[in-house]
Amino acid sequence: MTQSFVNGVGLPGQAFFNGSPAWLVGPDRMAAAPCERAKQGQVFGLQTIVCIPSANGVVELGSTDPIYQSSDLMNKVRVLFNFSGSGGIDQGENDPSSLWITDPEMKDGGGNNSNNNKTSSAAAATVAPSSSGGNPNHHHHNNNSYPSSSSLTPEKKPRKRGRKPANGREEPLNHVEAERQRREKLNQRFYALRAVVPNVSKMDKASLLGDAISYIKELRLKLQSTESEKDELQKQVESLRDESSSHPQQRPPPDNQDLKSSNSSSTNSSQIEMEIEVKIIGWDAMIRIQCSKRNHPAARLMAALKELDLDVHHASVSVVNELMIQQATVKMGSRFYTQEQLRLALSNKVGDFR
């Protein structure tokens, strides 16, 4: 905090120019003082700044505790720092106790040494006039024991350069930790993929990816075949409806794939042969039954599906004159049927009541 002052400028310069001490106690008075020296002392935690003029300059004292104005303190400073005579210097050298500065509170019997420990005294600042005597500029040098800025200023740790983490996420400690977290996420996704793929040839990741690709391709083919069969069945139903609407009083002509006449001699009624088609896709089955509408074949089909432990996902019934077409999509339950086994079972249960 060494600084030079012009006579009459600043707190030390005004004290020397006016010949009266300047005594600032408390942060409010220090903040209101027009002197930059007072603000600088407040930054370092000082609560008391005293500038006492002497014969040879200005004595500046500072303390981290509030110390109010004391005439005893000012007299001691003027005696100790009066260098015009030799008596003061010899007295200080012969009797060191005379250099001690006593706080007014200690005179009252407080016995508290905290002020002495916290009070920092300053050496005398010399304000010497120029040799010509006409220069009003004087210099004020202060070698005091205020805490240095390096001891009070918090140490700034070097900050690492780099991008800040996004979305408020905490930055990983190092690259090893980030790599470990990435591998954990990757392993969790492989575990989830392994649980979805039904048939895994090997346990390594490359084989798992290959099996997953094959399974996805297989599902695509099944979806395409199912959609094509659905479109074909819808076209057949629409064609039968068109024929029935165009010839309401006549029986539609027999079709080689759909209709077969079993009795040509009967003129009032004809017996239609039952046809059952079954297609198995995994645990799902598509059933199509073409038969006569007599004796409630739809009810018999539902009862047969219940006995065979088949869950119905979709079912439809279309009637054209004496012909009934039933379509159902079912899922197997506790038992798996082949295509031929399911067709024979339905034929036995549905065809018994023709």
N, C-alpha and C positions, 0 to 999 in steps of 0.2 A: 504493500500500500504506500510505497514511497512516492511523493508527489511534490511539485513546487507550486507555490502560490505567490501571486502579486500582492503587494501591500494594499489592504482594503478590499480584496476580492476573496470570496470563500470564507468559511468559518474561521480558520486560523488567521487569515489576512485581516478580517474585520476585528478580531480580538486584539491583534497587534496594533492596528490603526487606531482603535478607540481606547486602548489601554484598559479595557474592562474584560473580565472573563466571560466566555460563552459556555453556557451549561445547558445541554439538551438531555432530557430524561424521558424515556418512554418512546414507543414506536410512533405515536401520533405526532409528537413534536419533531422527531427525526424525519418523518415523511414530509412534514410541512416546511422544513427548513429549506431555504433556497440554495443551500450549498450541496454540491455534488459529493463532497466528502462525507456528509451525514448519510446520504442515500447509500454510498458505498459501505459504510460501517453497518448500516441496517441489513444489507445483504449478507454480511458475515455474522449476523446474529448479535450485534452489539445493541444494548438498550440504553447505554449512557455514553455520551461523548462530551469531554470537557476540554476547552482550549483556554489556558491561563497564560497571559502575557507576563514575561519577565524582562530583566534588563537586557538580555542577550537574544531574545526571540520569543517563541511561543511554545509552551509545553502542552502537548496533546495527550490526553488520557482516554482510554476506552475500557468499558466493562460490559460483560454479558448480563449483569444484574443491574437493576435500577438503583442508582446512588444519587441522592438529592444533594443540593448545594450545601457545602460546608466551608465555613471560614477557616477552620483549623487546617483543612486540606489545602486550601489556597495559600495560606501562610507558609506551610511546610514546603510547598513547591517553589514558592518565591525565594525561600531561604536556600533550598538545596540547589536550585539552578541559577543562582546569582553568581556569575563568574567574574564580576568586577573586582571583588576582594578575595584575598586568599584565606580568610577565616572560615568561610563556608566550606571550602574544599578540604582544609585540614581537619575541620571538625568532622566531616563525613568520613575521612580516612581513619581518624583516631577512634571515633565512636560510631561503629556501624549501626547501632540501634537508632541513632538519630535519623537515619535514612528511611526508617519504616514509616509507612503511611497508615494512619489509624482511621478506620471508618467511624462516622459519628455513632452508628448503632452499637459498636463495640464499647464506646465510652459509657453507654447506659448499662453495661454489665451483661450484654447478650452472650459474649464468649463464643461467637460463631465464627469459625475460620473459613466458612465457605466463600465469603466475599473476598477474602485475601487470596484464596486459591483461584477464584474465577476472575479477579480483577487483573487486567493486563496493563502495566505501566509503560509509558513511552519515554524514550530519551528526548532530551531537549532538542527542539528544532531551532536552528540558527537563522535569524533574519538579519543579514548584515547589509548596511547601506553601502553604496558604491563609494569609491575613493574620492570621486569628484564631489560627492554630496548632493548632486542634482538629480540623480536617477531615483525615482520613487519605487522602482521595481525591486522587491526583495524576494529571496528564495527561501522556501520552507521545506526542510528535509526531515522526514519522519522515519526513524528506525524503531518501530514498535513491535510488540510481541503478539499481534493479532493472529488468529488462526489463518493459515495460508489457504488460498483458494483451492489448492490441490487436496487439502485434507477435508474440506467441507463439501466440495463438489463430488457427487456420486460418480464412481468409476463407470465409464461407458464401455460395455463389453462389445467386442467386434461382432457385427451382425453378418450372417452368411448371406451372400448374394444368391439370387435365384428367384424363380417364380413363386408367388404365394399360392397356397392351396385354395382351390375353389370351393364355394358353398360352405365355407366355415369349417371344413374338415381339418382335423389335426394332421400336421405334416409328419410322416413317419420319421423315425429316428435316423435311419440310414437306408442305403439301397438294399442291404440284406433283409431288413424288416419288410420293405415294400415287396421284394421278390417273394418272401415267405407268404405274405398275405395273398399275393396273386396266385401262387400255387395252391393255396387252400381253396380259393374260390373255384379254380379250375377243377380240382378234385371233386368238389361238391357237385359240380355240374355233370361230371362223368358218372358219379354215383346215381344221380337222377336219371341220366340217359340209360344206364345199365338196368334200372328198375323198369323202364318202359319197354325195352327191346325184349321180346319173348325168348328168342334163341340166340345165345351168345356162344360163339365157337371157342374163343380164348378170352383170357382175363386182361390182356394188355389193351392199351388205349387204341392202338391202330386197328386191331381186330374189332373192337367195340364200335368204332366209327364205321368200319366196313359193313358190319352186321346191321347197324342202324340204317345205312343207306339202302341196303338190300330190302329191309323191312318196309321202308317208305315206298320203294318202287313196287313192292308186292301189294301194298295197300292201294296204290294208285290204279294198278291193273284191276283189282277187285272192284273198286269204285266205278271204273269205266264199264266193266262187264255188267254190273248191276244196273247202271243207268241205261245201257243199251237194251237189256231185258225189260226194264220198266217201260221204255218207249215202245218196244214191240208189243207188249201186252196192252198198252193203251191204244195202239193202232187197231189191234184186233177187236177190242171192245167197241171202239168207235165205228168200225166197219159193220159189226153186228147190229148196233143201234140204228145205223143208217138203213140197213136192209129191212129191219123190222118196222121202221117208220114209213118206208116206201111201199111195203106190202103188208098192211095191217091184217087183212083177212086171209092171207095165204101163208103157208109154212115156208120158211126160207129154204132155198135149195141146199141139199147136203154138201158139206165140204169134206174133202179127203182127209184133212188133218184134224178137223174139229168135230164134224157130225157124221155119224154112221147109222144107217137104218138097220134095225134088228128084226123087224117084222113087216114085210111088204104086203101081207094078206089082210092086215087089219086096216080098215078105212077110217074108223072113228078115232083111234089113238095109235100111237106108234111108240115103241120102246127104244130109248136112246141108250147106247152103250156108254158105260162110265169110263172116263179117261182120267188118269191121275199122273201128274208130272211133278217131280220133286228135284230141287237143286240145292246142294249143300255148299255153304261158304263158311268155313270155320265152324263155329257153334250156332250159326244162323242157317235157316232153311226157308226156301221159297216154295210154296205149294200152290198148284193150280189143279182144280177138279172141274171137269165138265161132265154133267149128268142130267137126268130128267128132274124136273122140279117137283115131282110127286113125293109124298111121304117126308117132306121137310128135310131135305139133305143138308141145309145150312146148320140146323140144330144138331144133326148127327155129327157133322164135322166138328163143331165146337165141343161136343161131348168127347169125341175121340181125341182131340188135342189135349183136353184136360186129363184123360186117362193116361196118355203118353207123356205127361209132365212136360208139356211144351207151352212156353209163355208167348201169347199173341201180341205182336207189336203192331200189326196192321192187317185188316181183313176187309174184303169187299165182295158183294154179291150182285151179279147182273143176270136178268131173266129176259129171254127172248122167246116168246111163245111158250113151247114146252121145254125149252133148253135153259139150264141154269149153269152159269160159270162162276166159280168161287175162287178167289185168290187170297192167300194169307202169307204173311211173313212172321215167322216164329223163331224163338230162341230156345235151344235145348237146355234142360235143367240138370238133373242129377245123372242123366244117362245120355251117352252120345250115340246117335244113329247114323248109319251110312245111308247113302241115297236109296239103295234097294231095300234096306230094312225098313226105312220110314215109309216107302211107297207101299210095301206089302202090308204093313200094319194099318195104314189108312184104308187100303182096299178091303181088308177084312172087317174093319169096324164100321166104315161108311157104306160099303157095298152089301151088307147083310140085309138091309131093309128096302131093297129096290122093289 
